[in-house]
Amino acid sequence: MQFGHKHVFFDTPQIMGVLNVTPDSFSDGGQFSNLDKAVKQAELMVEHGAVFIDIGGESTRPGAQPVAVLEEIERVVPVIQKIATNIDCVISIDTSKALVMKEAVNAGARLINDVCALQQEDALSSAAALNVPVALMHMQGAPRSMQDAPDYASVVGEVYDFLAKRIDVCVDAGIKQSNILIDPGFGFGKTLDHNFQLLKHFDKFKHLHVPTIAGMSRKSMIGKLLDRDIDDRLAGSLACALLASNKGASILRVHDVQATYDVVRILNKMNSVE
């Protein structure tokens, strides 16, 4: 898949490093809201094996407060500009706002990663006009209330159908299918069992014929199952990354890049021997 001047192959899982430039993200809120710290963290993640750096200026954790458009732009654009100038990676902008998408792409972002799957006002038309790849995620409800009472008759089937429809909508709007990725949205309006059903059947999403993103790093599905605080979820995160890789994930969206990269290398070595 082409991301600006960089071509990325998905014959093996690629790593997307999470870089939250917000004061209130669930895992690393406030750690990288300073420009120099954010760029240094991006450098470290790329050095450790990340191909993508996913930059977010608004937390989407349950109960998080919304951020004004201009404030989100002020958070992400300077970081994107500096990373684009100094680091060889694909910059992803994690946003649902059309104006943020535009300013981020103008600053150097080459992937739009939208938890709302381009359903917010002007997002679809803006993404089509910007002509960069888009990642469409499934979420039941809204970020502030999505975990209140998630309910599905069949979580895998409903998530699959939603993503299939969003792909069709995007193609109809002028976005090439070769520029679309999908994400089932672990933790976004799902119970513990819903999340693990999606993981168990993650390989079904390959039938949509676009690359897939698996983002389970440090999430509550790990914490609740293992009774671990956010800072003690590395083993669970690595287990989820390995299982998703075995189920065909194209991109692993993670906080712990170096450890995840080691997992992918071991998996690739096993798969390469007779």
Backbone as a ProteinNet text record, in pm:
[ID]
protein_1_A
[PRIMARY]
MQFGHKHVFFDTPQIMGVLNVTPDSFSDGGQFSNLDKAVKQAELMVEHGAVFIDIGGESTRPGAQPVAVLEEIERVVPVIQKIATNIDCVISIDTSKALVMKEAVNAGARLINDVCALQQEDALSSAAALNVPVALMHMQGAPRSMQDAPDYASVVGEVYDFLAKRIDVCVDAGIKQSNILIDPGFGFGKTLDHNFQLLKHFDKFKHLHVPTIAGMSRKSMIGKLLDRDIDDRLAGSLACALLASNKGASILRVHDVQATYDVVRILNKMNSVE
[TERTIARY]
84.9	0	88.4	47.5	126.8	82.4	178.3	153.7	248.1	200.6	289.2	396.9	523.2	635	679	614.1	657.3	561.5	615.8	533.7	552.4	441.4	444.8	382.5	456.2	405.9	348.6	240.4	176.2	189	299.7	326.1	363.5	396.9	421.1	357	314.9	252.7	347.4	297.4	372.7	327	414	385	353.5	245.5	204.3	224.6	312.2	336.2	235.9	182	81.8	152.3	118.6	175.7	61.7	20.7	-88.7	-33.1	-68.6	-22.2	-137.6	-189.6	-304.5	-270.4	-339.2	-314.3	-392.9	-487.2	-581.5	-602.8	-509.6	-526	-516.6	-581.4	-597.2	-465.5	-366.3	-242.8	-127.6	-105.1	14	-20.6	-137.8	-183.2	-83.4	-45.2	44.1	191.6	229	371.6	437.2	360.4	420.4	350.2	288.4	222	322.2	445.2	554.3	611.9	635.5	678.6	806.4	908.5	1036.5	1024.6	947.4	927.3	851.4	754.4	676.5	764	846.2	933.6	1038.3	1090.5	1188.5	1125.5	1000.2	930.8	908	871.9	853.9	984.3	1094	1225.4	1255.7	1226.6	1255.1	1169.2	1041.6	952.9	995.4	1035.2	1081.9	1211.7	1300.1	1425.2	1398.6	1289.9	1254.6	1169.7	1135	1066.3	932.1	886.3	757.3	770.9	674.4	666.2	568.8	466	365.3	375.1	352.5	336.1	197.1	112.1	-27.2	-41.3	-65.9	-67.5	-211.4	-243.7	-378.6	-378.6	-470.3	-480.3	-606.9	-686.2	-807.9	-826.5	-838.8	-858.4	-995.9	-1001.2	-1128.9	-1160.7	-1095.9	-1127.1	-1268.1	-1334.7	-1469.2	-1470.3	-1563	-1577.5	-1488.5	-1402.4	-1312	-1390.6	-1338.9	-1405.6	-1368.9	-1463.1	-1433	-1333	-1263.6	-1163.4	-1205.9	-1193.8	-1229.4	-1137.3	-1188	-1112.9	-978.7	-980	-855.4	-754.7	-803.6	-712.6	-648.8	-727.8	-673.1	-568.2	-595.4	-498.7	-369.6	-382	-263.5	-180.5	-245.8	-173.3	-95.6	-160.8	-102.3	-16	-49.7	20.5	169.9	212	356.6	432.7	370.8	435.6	447.9	340.9	343.3	450	455.4	552.3	695.4	724.4	861.4	898.3	804.5	831.1	846.4	759	765.5	898.3	955.7	1081.7	1202	1191	1310.8	1311.6	1196.4	1189.9	1128.5	1188.4	1138.4	1032.1	906.6	795.3	668.9	561.3	430.1	357.1	321.8	249.9	100.5	35.4	-109.3	-171.7	-280.7	-352.7	-478.2	-486.5	-598.9	-702.2	-799.6	-900.5	-1027.7	-1138.2	-1265.5	-1312.8	-1234.8	-1274.8	-1215.7	-1301.2	-1259.6	-1147.4	-1157.5	-1056	-922.2	-927.6	-803.3	-737.1	-818.4	-764.7	-690.6	-754.3	-694.7	-563.2	-562.9	-442	-330.6	-368.9	-268.6	-204.3	-284.3	-229.6	-142.3	-184.2	-101.9	31.4	31.8	153.9	245	190.7	275	217.3	96.9	32.8	-4.3	9.4	-18.3	-118.7	-184.4	-292.1	-389.7	-518.6	-622.7	-681.4	-671.4	-719.2	-838.6	-959.9	-1081.1	-1164.2	-1177.9	-1257.4	-1405.2	-1446.1	-1586.7	-1609.5	-1507.2	-1519.6	-1573.9	-1528.2	-1564.5	-1714.8	-1777	-1920	-1951.9	-1849.9	-1874.9	-1888.6	-1935.9	-1965.5	-1845	-1864.6	-1765.2	-1643	-1638.7	-1520.1	-1501.2	-1607.2	-1597.3	-1551.4	-1614.3	-1576.5	-1435.6	-1397.7	-1263.1	-1157.7	-1182.4	-1087	-1071.2	-1182.7	-1176.3	-1094.3	-1113	-1039.7	-891	-857.4	-717.3	-638.9	-709	-648.9	-531.8	-551.2	-454.3	-530.1	-460.7	-528.9	-606.6	-713.9	-798.5	-818.1	-819.6	-848.7	-985.2	-1075.7	-1213.5	-1231.7	-1274.3	-1291.1	-1437.6	-1472.7	-1608.2	-1615.1	-1722	-1749.6	-1900.2	-1945.4	-2088.3	-2107.8	-2192.8	-2215.4	-2111.7	-2095.6	-2000.2	-1892.5	-1773.3	-1662.8	-1697.6	-1776.4	-1802.8	-1891.2	-1975.8	-2073.8	-2069.7	-1969.3	-1969.6	-1964.7	-1914.2	-1902.3	-2017.9	-2121.8	-2232.7	-2305.9	-2342.3	-2413.7	-2403.1	-2282.8	-2267.6	-2353.1	-2417.8	-2507.9	-2507.1	-2493.2	-2493.7	-2567.4	-2634.3	-2686	-2570.6	-2481.3	-2360.5	-2253.1	-2159.7	-2064.3	-1976.5	-1929.6	-1842.1	-1917.5	-2038.1	-2117.1	-2156.1	-2194	-2236.6	-2120.3	-2005.2	-1887.1	-1843.9	-1845.7	-1809.2	-1902.3	-2031.8	-2128.6	-2112.3	-2088.4	-2068.1	-1947	-1836.1	-1714.1	-1730.8	-1801.1	-1827.7	-1906.6	-2007	-2089	-2008.1	-1922.6	-1840.8	-1740.1	-1686.4	-1597.7	-1673.6	-1794.8	-1875.6	-1905.1	-1939.7	-1968.8	-1845.9	-1730.7	-1606.7	-1573.9	-1588.8	-1561.9	-1657.3	-1783.6	-1882.4	-1847.5	-1778.9	-1741.9	-1612.3	-1548.6	-1427.6	-1298.4	-1306.9	-1186.8	-1160.7	-1042.4	-1009.8	-1005.3	-1052.9	-1048.1	-904.1	-811.3	-669.8	-615	-695.8	-656.1	-733.3	-794.8	-878.4	-821.3	-818.6	-786.4	-903.4	-912.8	-1023.1	-972.5	-1052.2	-1018.5	-1148.8	-1160.2	-1285.1	-1313.2	-1217.2	-1243.3	-1249.4	-1144.7	-1138.7	-1155.7	-1248.2	-1268.3	-1360.7	-1407	-1494.9	-1638.8	-1707	-1844	-1850.7	-1764.5	-1762.2	-1739	-1801.7	-1774.3	-1647.2	-1606.3	-1488.3	-1504.1	-1618.9	-1640.7	-1649.6	-1711.4	-1716.4	-1575.7	-1485.7	-1349	-1278.5	-1296.4	-1226.2	-1293.8	-1420.2	-1483.7	-1427	-1407.9	-1348.1	-1205.4	-1131.1	-994.2	-993.9	-1080.3	-1086.4	-1118.4	-1203.1	-1248.2	-1190.8	-1077.7	-1018.3	-988.9	-957	-922.9	-1040.5	-1162.4	-1278	-1273.4	-1209.8	-1208.3	-1121.1	-1037.2	-955.8	-1045	-1167.2	-1258.9	-1310.7	-1280.6	-1314.7	-1208.8	-1097.2	-993.4	-925.8	-908.7	-830.2	-744.3	-635.1	-552.1	-629.5	-589.8	-659.2	-567.3	-625.6	-552.2	-605.5	-514	-551	-492.6	-579.8	-535	-587.3	-508.8	-549.8	-452.6	-347.6	-240.4	-289.9	-262.4	-289.6	-437.6	-527.2	-668.9	-734.2	-856.2	-926.7	-960.2	-968.7	-993.4	-881.3	-762.6	-648	-652.1	-675.3	-677.3	-784.9	-904.8	-1016	-992.9	-944.2	-923.1	-812.3	-703.6	-586	-578.6	-670	-666.5	-532.7	-501.4	-375	-402.2	-325.5	-332	-270.2	-293.3	-247.9	-98.2	-18.1	127	177.1	85.3	126.1	54.5	38.2	-35.9	50.3	181.7	268.6	250.6	253.4	241.2	109.6	0.9	-128.3	-132.9	-72.2	-68.2	8.9	120	201.3	128.5	56.3	-22.5	-127.7	-195.8	-298.4	-236.4	-120.5	-53	-14.3	35.4	74.4	-47.6	-155.7	-276.4	-335.1	-337.2	-388.4	-300	-169.5	-78	-105.1	-127	-157.7	-291.8	-378.7	-510	-508.2	-388.4	-375.8	-373.8	-352	-347.2	-236.8	-268.8	-170.5	-89.9	-156.2	-92.3	-127.4	-27	-47	-27.2	-133.7	-127.1	-94.2	26.5	76.3	149.7	161.2	243.1	385.5	399.1	529.7	588	651.3	694.7	805.1	908.4	1023.4	984.4	907.7	866.6	777.2	687.1	599.2	677.9	775.7	861.5	935.3	978.8	1044.7	948.2	823.8	722.5	704.7	693.9	675.3	796	915.1	1036.2	1039.2	999.6	997	892.2	774.6	670.2	716.4	779.8	827	933.7	1019.9	1123.8	1062.2	964.9	897.7	832.1	768.2	698.3	790.9	917.8	1011.5	1086.3	1084.3	1159.5	1071.1	1135.6	1062.2	1019.1
-119.1	0	124	225.9	347	453.6	507.3	615.4	729.9	821.3	925	861.6	889.7	831.5	695.8	650	526.7	412.6	301.7	183.7	84.4	36.3	-57.5	-189.5	-296.7	-430.7	-492.1	-566.5	-630.7	-782.4	-828.9	-972.2	-1020.5	-926.5	-953.4	-840	-862.8	-754.7	-635.5	-517.5	-395	-330.3	-250.4	-194.5	-46.1	-9.6	130.2	172.2	267.3	317.2	424.4	417.6	512.9	633.4	752.9	875.9	972.4	974.2	1060	1192	1301.3	1432.6	1502.4	1431.9	1477.6	1467.1	1544.9	1534.5	1422.9	1358.3	1269.3	1135.1	1089	957	850	735.2	636	577.4	567.4	499.5	595.2	688.9	773.8	922	956.9	1095.4	1189.6	1294.2	1395.3	1368.2	1244.3	1211.8	1277	1291.7	1338.9	1462.9	1542.8	1664.5	1775.7	1760	1850.9	1812	1911.1	1884.6	1801.6	1842.9	1771.9	1629.6	1610.2	1475.5	1387.9	1445.8	1370.1	1324.6	1414.3	1379.8	1276.9	1292.3	1195.1	1056.9	1051.5	923	861.3	943.8	893.7	837	906.1	857.5	721.6	709.8	584.9	471.4	497.6	393.3	347.4	439.6	401.2	322	365.7	293.1	150.2	131.3	-0.5	-85.4	-30.4	-113.6	-64.7	50.8	102.8	158.3	127	183.9	302.3	293.1	397.6	463.9	594.9	666.6	729.3	687	731	841.7	963.8	1081.3	1122.6	1129.8	1167.1	1287.9	1381.9	1502.5	1510.8	1402.1	1397.1	1255.5	1240.5	1108.4	1053.7	925.1	858.5	754	764.8	671.9	700	598.5	621.8	736.8	829.9	941.5	1060.5	1050.9	1162	1282.5	1400.8	1524.3	1558.7	1612.1	1650.4	1765.1	1774.2	1878.2	1963.6	2094.9	2185	2162.6	2188.8	2162.9	2236	2363.9	2441	2394	2354.9	2303.6	2172.8	2085.6	1959.6	1985.4	2080.9	2116.2	2168.6	2254.8	2311.1	2203.1	2096.3	1986.2	1900.9	1869.9	1768	1822.8	1938.4	1985.8	2011.2	2079.5	2098.8	1966.4	1868.2	1736.5	1668.3	1672.6	1610.8	1676.1	1807.6	1879.9	1839.4	1832.6	1803	1657.1	1566.3	1425.5	1404.7	1466.6	1451.4	1499.9	1601	1658.9	1575.7	1506.6	1445.7	1293.6	1228.8	1084.4	1013.5	901.1	821.2	723.8	765.1	681.3	729.2	651.5	694.8	755.9	882.8	950.1	930.9	883.7	865	968.3	1029.7	1122.3	1054.2	1043.7	978.4	1085.4	1103.5	1206.9	1171	1235.5	1219.5	1351.3	1457.7	1591.8	1626.5	1672.9	1701.5	1804.5	1912.2	2017	1969.4	1886.9	1830.9	1740.3	1659.2	1574.4	1658.3	1764.8	1849.9	1911.4	1970	2035.6	1934.2	1816.7	1712.7	1661.8	1637.7	1591.5	1700.1	1824.7	1934.5	1943.7	1900.4	1905.3	1785	1678.1	1562.2	1427.2	1422	1292.6	1224.5	1091.8	1017.6	904.8	905.5	811.1	878.2	867.9	916.6	796.5	797.6	687.7	738.3	698.3	757.3	654.6	675.6	583.5	589.5	694.2	708.5	667.5	612.9	559	661	786	894.7	923.1	913.6	941.7	1080.1	1150.7	1284.5	1385.6	1504.1	1606.1	1636.2	1623.1	1655.5	1563.4	1465.2	1379.3	1297.9	1240.6	1155.2	1234.5	1346.4	1426.1	1482.2	1520.8	1573.4	1466.6	1346.8	1237.5	1201.1	1199.9	1169.1	1273.8	1400.6	1508.6	1506.9	1464.7	1461.7	1349.3	1244.5	1137.5	1069.1	1037.3	954.6	833.5	726.1	609.8	644.3	569.3	591	459.1	466.5	350.4	370.9	276.3	284.3	192.2	246.9	165.4	152.8	39.8	19.4	63.1	134.3	171	170.4	103.2	109.4	222.8	319.9	434.5	543	629.6	740.5	719.4	778.3	752.6	776.8	880.6	913.4	809.4	739.9	649.2	507.1	477.5	351.9	227	240.3	122.2	109.3	191.6	187.3	53.1	7.8	-120.6	-174.3	-214.7	-266.5	-391.5	-400.2	-513.2	-549.8	-678.2	-729	-862.1	-888.3	-1023.3	-1113.1	-1059.1	-1129.5	-1026.1	-1011.2	-901	-912	-1032.2	-1047.4	-1013	-1066.6	-1041.2	-895	-831.8	-692.2	-598.7	-624.8	-542.9	-561.9	-686.3	-716.2	-642.1	-649.9	-586	-434.4	-376.7	-232	-190	-261.6	-225.3	-245.5	-351.4	-374.8	-258.7	-212.3	-100	28.3	52.1	173.8	170.9	53.4	42.9	83.6	32.2	64.9	214.1	274	417.5	498.2	457.3	528.4	517.1	398.5	379.1	464.4	468	550.5	699	738.1	879.1	914.5	815.5	843.2	797.8	727.5	672.5	534	514.6	385.3	276.3	156.5	46.9	15.5	39.4	15.9	116.9	215.1	314.5	299.1	183.6	162.8	52.7	79.8	-19.3	-25.8	-135	-149.9	-192.2	-159.8	-188.7	-225.1	-344.6	-384	-307.8	-231.3	-144.6	-214.2	-287.8	-351.4	-244.7	-270.6	-179.5	-62.8	-48.9	63.3	14.6	16.1	-33	-184.1	-250	-396.6	-441.1	-551.7	-613.3	-696.9	-753.3	-839.9	-955.1	-1023.4	-1136.2	-1091	-976.4	-924.5	-907.9	-849.6	-826.6	-957.9	-1057.8	-1183.6	-1264.5	-1243	-1303.7	-1243.5	-1111.7	-1046.1	-1094.3	-1113.3	-1163.5	-1306.9	-1389.5	-1529.7	-1541.8	-1453.4	-1462	-1349.3	-1294.6	-1180.9	-1213.7	-1338.9	-1377.4	-1361.3	-1354.9	-1336.8	-1203	-1104.2	-970.8	-963.2	-1064.5	-1064.7	-1079.1	-1128.3	-1145.4	-1011.5	-903.2	-769.9	-716.4	-789.1	-763.4	-627	-585.7	-466.6	-497.8	-424.2	-449.5	-425.2	-498.2	-491.8	-440.1	-362.8	-308.8	-374	-416.7	-472.6	-383.1	-321.9	-232.3	-275.7	-356.2	-404	-363.7	-296.2	-263.4	-194.8	-259.1	-205.4	-181.8	-232.8	-200	-276.5	-233.5	-290.3	-437.4	-484.5	-627.1	-711.7	-655.2	-723.1	-701.4	-577.4	-545	-618.1	-625.8	-692.3	-842.3	-903.3	-1047.4	-1087.6	-1012.7	-1049.4	-976.2	-882.6	-799.3	-727	-652.2	-578.6	-430.6	-344.4	-201.4	-171.9	-50.9	-13.9	-36.6	-5.5	-18	-160.9	-254.3	-393.7	-486.3	-440.1	-517.3	-558.1	-554	-584.8	-728.7	-823.6	-964.7	-989.1	-934.6	-951.1	-884.1	-766	-695.3	-774.4	-833	-911.8	-1039.1	-1100.4	-1218.7	-1183.3	-1072	-1028.3	-996.3	-933	-899.8	-1026.3	-1125.3	-1250.6	-1322	-1328.4	-1395.8	-1324.5	-1190.8	-1115.2	-1136.2	-1142.8	-1167.9	-1303.3	-1403.7	-1537.3	-1542.1	-1444.5	-1436.7	-1341.4	-1296.1	-1220	-1068.9	-1013.6	-867.8	-807.9	-698.6	-629.1	-529.1	-464	-362.4	-389.2	-381.7	-391.3	-252	-196.2	-60.9	-75.9	-31.5	-64.3	52.9	44.8	138.4	85.5	-45.2	-107.7	-163.3	-75.4	-109.9	-214.4	-193.6	-284	-427	-443.8	-578.3	-642.9	-564.7	-619.3	-656.5	-576.2	-605.9	-738	-763	-891.4	-1007.6	-991.7	-1095.6	-1123.7	-1018	-1034.2	-1102.6	-1068.3	-1131.5	-1281.2	-1317.4	-1459.7	-1533.4	-1473.1	-1533.3	-1551.5	-1447.4	-1454.1	-1562.2	-1576.3	-1678.5	-1817.4	-1840.4	-1970	-1999.5	-1898.2	-1918.6	-1936.6	-1897.5	-1902.1	-2034.3	-2115.2	-2240.6	-2355.2	-2456.4	-2573.9	-2662.5
0	0	0	-73.7	-87.9	11.9	86.7	182.4	146.4	63.6	13.9	-71.4	-38	-113.6	-57.8	47.9	113.3	81.2	33.1	6.7	121.2	174.6	286.4	243.1	263.5	233.6	361	346.1	460.4	454.3	398.6	399	538.9	625.2	766.8	846	970.1	1045.8	1064.2	1038	1059.4	1190.2	1248.6	1380	1370.3	1436	1449.1	1593.8	1615.2	1749.4	1786.6	1905.8	1953.9	2015.7	1968.3	2023.1	2055.4	2180.8	2224.7	2275.7	2206.8	2250.9	2323.1	2421.1	2499.6	2648	2731.4	2875.6	2943.3	2870.3	2938.8	2870.9	2787.1	2727.3	2834.1	2808.3	2915.3	2961.3	2871.7	2907.6	2934	2841.3	2850.5	2849.5	2899.5	2898.4	2963.5	2890.1	2943.1	2923.9	2895.9	2884.1	2763.3	2654.1	2530	2474.5	2563.3	2518.2	2488.5	2534.6	2500.2	2364.8	2276.9	2139.5	2134	2206	2199.5	2252.5	2359.5	2413.3	2314.2	2246.2	2148.5	2032	1982.2	1869.1	1911.7	2030.9	2081.1	2094.8	2142	2154.2	2016.4	1918.3	1781.4	1726.7	1748.4	1704.4	1765.8	1895	1965.8	1911.4	1885.4	1835.7	1696.1	1610.5	1476.7	1486	1573.7	1597.3	1643.7	1717.4	1771.2	1676.9	1560.6	1462	1412.1	1457.5	1410.1	1269.2	1185	1050.3	1050.6	1133.2	1145.3	1283.3	1286.7	1412.4	1410.1	1502.2	1506	1609.1	1562.7	1649	1678.8	1806.6	1847.5	1938	1912.1	1993	2075.2	2074.3	2155.3	2207.1	2336.7	2394.9	2358.7	2325.2	2298.1	2404.5	2520.5	2628.8	2680.5	2739.8	2794	2893.9	2874.3	2965.9	2936.8	2836.9	2805.2	2755.2	2784.2	2741.9	2597.6	2521.2	2383.2	2377.3	2264.6	2243.5	2124.8	2136.3	2027.6	1907.8	1789.5	1666.9	1665.9	1695.5	1688.5	1792.3	1909.8	2012	1966.7	1904.3	1853.7	1746.1	1658.5	1553.5	1615.4	1715.2	1781.3	1849.9	1894.5	1959.5	1858.4	1746.2	1657.1	1544.9	1489.9	1370.1	1392.7	1500.1	1519.3	1531.7	1597.6	1612.7	1477.1	1399.1	1266.2	1179	1179.4	1096.4	1131.1	1259.4	1300.5	1272.2	1294.7	1266.3	1115.7	1036.8	890.7	835.8	897.2	850.7	892.5	1006.7	1066.6	1076.4	1057.1	1082.3	962.4	923.1	810.8	861.3	849.8	892.9	823.5	838.9	791.3	910.3	899.3	1006.2	985.4	1089.2	1089.4	1182.1	1139	1225.4	1278.2	1407.9	1475.5	1508.6	1420.2	1439	1365.5	1406.4	1337	1275.7	1293.1	1251.2	1114.6	1024.9	887.6	881.4	957.2	951	1006.7	1110.8	1165.2	1061.5	992.7	885.6	783.1	737.6	633.8	680.2	800.3	850.5	877.5	923.8	951.6	823.5	721.4	592.8	531.2	539.3	488.5	562.3	688.6	769.9	746.1	683.9	655.7	691.1	747	775.1	643.6	640.2	517.8	539.7	655.1	683.9	779	749.3	838.8	911.7	1044.2	1127.8	1207.6	1167.9	1223.5	1299	1430.4	1512.3	1477.3	1406.5	1365.2	1220.1	1155.7	1019.7	919.8	933.3	840.4	839.4	956.8	965.8	1022	1071.6	1124.7	1010.4	1044.7	944.5	854.7	723.9	619.8	620	707.9	715.6	588.4	536.8	418.5	296.8	270.6	153.3	168.4	288.9	312.1	289.9	343.6	326.1	179.2	107	-36.2	-110.5	-76.3	-143	-108.5	12.9	55.7	-11.4	-54.8	-134.4	-64	63.5	136.9	191	225.4	282.1	409.5	432.4	549.9	623.8	755.6	839.4	902.9	878.6	925.2	1045.1	1157.9	1277.9	1314.6	1374.2	1425.6	1570.9	1601.5	1740.7	1761	1865	1898.9	1998.2	1960.5	2046.9	2024.3	2123	2117.3	2222.6	2202.2	2296.1	2441.8	2470.5	2610.4	2679.2	2599.7	2660.8	2603.9	2523.1	2447.1	2534.7	2657.2	2743.1	2842.2	2826.2	2922.2	2918.2	2798.7	2787.1	2644.9	2602.9	2466.3	2445.9	2329.2	2305	2156.9	2129.1	1992.1	1988.4	1876.7	1853.6	1811.3	1729.1	1685.3	1660.7	1755.7	1746.4	1621.7	1589.2	1473.1	1344.2	1332.3	1212.1	1197.7	1308.3	1301.4	1272	1332.2	1303.9	1158.4	1112.7	973.2	876.8	901.3	811.7	811.5	928.3	937.1	853.9	870.6	797.9	647.6	608.3	466.3	406.4	480.3	431.6	424.6	524.1	522.7	407.8	376.6	259.8	134.1	117.7	-0.1	-7	107.2	111.4	70.6	120.6	88.4	-60.6	-114.9	-257.5	-341	-302.1	-372.9	-365.3	-257.3	-239.4	-311.2	-374.1	-450.4	-387	-274	-210.1	-269.6	-321.9	-382.6	-275.7	-309.1	-212.8	-173.5	-263.3	-233.8	-132.1	-95.1	4.8	135.9	156.7	275.6	364.1	495	596.8	693.1	769.1	864.5	1001.8	1102.9	1241.9	1312.9	1370.3	1437.1	1565.8	1613.9	1728.3	1862.3	1895.2	2027.2	2135.7	2228.3	2340.1	2313	2190.9	2156.8	2147.8	2261.6	2266.2	2260.8	2337.9	2344.9	2489.4	2525.7	2655.1	2644.4	2757.5	2758.3	2659.2	2664.1	2573.6	2427.9	2402.1	2265.1	2208.3	2289.1	2243.7	2208.9	2293.1	2267.3	2156.8	2133.2	2015.3	1888.1	1889.2	1772	1748.8	1855.6	1841.6	1788.6	1842.6	1800.4	1652.1	1602.8	1463.1	1377.5	1420	1349.5	1202.9	1175.2	1037.4	941.3	992.5	904.3	831.4	892.8	832.3	706.8	685.5	562.7	439.1	456.8	343.9	291.1	362.2	313.4	217.2	204.6	103.9	119.9	244.3	274.5	397.4	419.1	537.7	666.9	771.2	899.8	1010.1	1101.2	1215.7	1343	1428.9	1559.4	1667.8	1747.5	1853.4	1988.9	2058.6	2191.3	2300.8	2265.1	2357.2	2484.5	2597.5	2731.8	2760.7	2678.5	2694.2	2808.6	2841.5	2956.9	2937.4	2811.5	2789.6	2849.7	2856.4	2919.6	3070.2	3109.7	3251.8	3328.6	3270.5	3339.2	3350.4	3243.3	3244	3341.1	3340.6	3420.2	3554.1	3576.1	3696.6	3706.9	3600.1	3593.5	3567.2	3635.3	3607.8	3471.7	3421.9	3287.3	3269	3368.8	3356.2	3371.4	3391.2	3412.6	3314	3189.9	3090.3	2970.3	2986.4	2872.8	2825.9	2916.9	2877.5	2804.5	2858.5	2793.8	2657	2646.8	2518.3	2414	2454.3	2361	2318	2412	2376.7	2272.5	2292.6	2196.7	2061.4	2062.2	1936.2	1859.7	1931.4	1867	1809.3	1886.8	1840.2	1718.8	1722	1607.5	1485.1	1506.1	1394.6	1331.4	1414.6	1363.2	1291.4	1322.6	1257.5	1137.8	1099.6	976.3	988.5	1108.3	1122.8	1037	971.1	887.4	969.2	1064.7	1148.6	1294.2	1380.1	1524.3	1582.7	1638.4	1696.3	1844.8	1885.4	2018.7	2082.8	2215	2290.8	2306.9	2325	2353.7	2224	2148.4	2012.5	2012.2	2090.5	2085.8	2121.4	2227.1	2268.4	2162.9	2102.8	1999.3	1875	1840.9	1725.5	1745.8	1869.2	1898.8	1876.7	1917.5	1897.1	1747.9	1668.7	1524	1460.9	1503.8	1448.5	1478.4	1599.7	1635.8	1553.3	1538.6	1456.8	1311.8	1257.2	1119	1100.7	1200.1	1191.3	1190.8	1278.9	1281.8	1147.8	1089.9	963.9	844.6	861.4	748.8	737.1	843.2	840.5	792.7	738.5	688.3	805.4
[MASK]
++++++++++++++++++++++++++++++++++++++++++++++++++++++++++++++++++++++++++++++++++++++++++++++++++++++++++++++++++++++++++++++++++++++++++++++++++++++++++++++++++++++++++++++++++++++++++++++++++++++++++++++++++++++++++++++++++++++++++++++++++++++++++++++++++++++++++++++++++

